[in-house]
Amino acid sequence: MPFANIKLPEGVADAARKEEIIHRVTAMFVEYFGEAARPYTMVLVDEVADGGWGRADETLTLEKMGLKPKQA
């Protein structure tokens, strides 16, 4: 079963953007593995709380990345 887990900073993607991510990742798996993979493809979009992740020993925040949360 193809599986993707997409992690995004909390609040940067609204429901429509998350749905688009799910559709596009599913389409990529179908392109690679064939149409038979579609019903078995799982895509999870997780939101990580601001400051809850880091890179290169630095905690990342929306402010540090120059991002603003999307309004619901």
C-alpha positions in Angstrom: 0.0 0.0 0.0 1.5 3.4 -1.0 1.7 5.7 2.0 2.8 9.3 2.5 2.9 11.3 5.6 3.1 15.0 4.9 4.0 17.3 7.9 3.2 21.0 7.7 3.5 23.8 10.2 0.2 24.2 12.0 -2.1 26.8 10.3 -0.2 27.3 7.0 -2.6 25.1 4.9 -6.4 25.4 4.9 -8.7 22.4 4.2 -8.7 23.0 0.4 -4.9 23.1 0.3 -4.7 19.8 2.3 -7.2 18.2 -0.1 -5.1 19.3 -3.0 -2.0 17.8 -1.4 -3.9 14.5 -0.9 -5.1 14.4 -4.6 -1.7 15.3 -6.0 0.2 12.8 -3.9 -2.3 10.1 -4.8 -2.0 11.0 -8.5 1.8 10.7 -8.2 1.5 7.2 -6.7 -1.0 6.2 -9.4 1.4 7.5 -12.1 4.2 5.5 -10.7 2.4 2.2 -9.6 -0.6 2.3 -11.9 -4.3 2.8 -11.3 -4.6 -0.3 -9.2 -2.7 1.6 -6.4 -5.4 4.3 -6.1 -7.8 2.4 -3.7 -4.9 1.4 -1.5 -3.1 4.7 -1.3 -3.0 6.5 2.1 -2.0 10.1 2.5 -1.9 11.7 6.0 -1.4 15.4 6.3 -0.3 16.3 9.9 0.1 19.7 11.3 3.0 20.3 13.7 2.5 23.0 16.4 4.5 26.1 15.8 8.0 25.6 17.3 7.5 21.8 17.4 10.1 21.0 14.7 13.6 21.9 13.8 16.4 21.5 11.4 20.2 21.8 11.8 19.8 22.1 15.6 17.5 25.1 15.3 13.8 25.2 16.3 11.7 26.5 13.4 8.8 28.8 13.9 6.5 30.4 11.4 8.1 33.8 12.2 11.6 32.5 11.5 10.4 31.0 8.2 8.6 34.2 7.2 5.2 32.5 7.1 1.9 33.5 8.5 -0.9 31.1 9.5 -3.8 30.9 7.1 -7.1 32.2 8.6 -9.8 29.6 8.8 
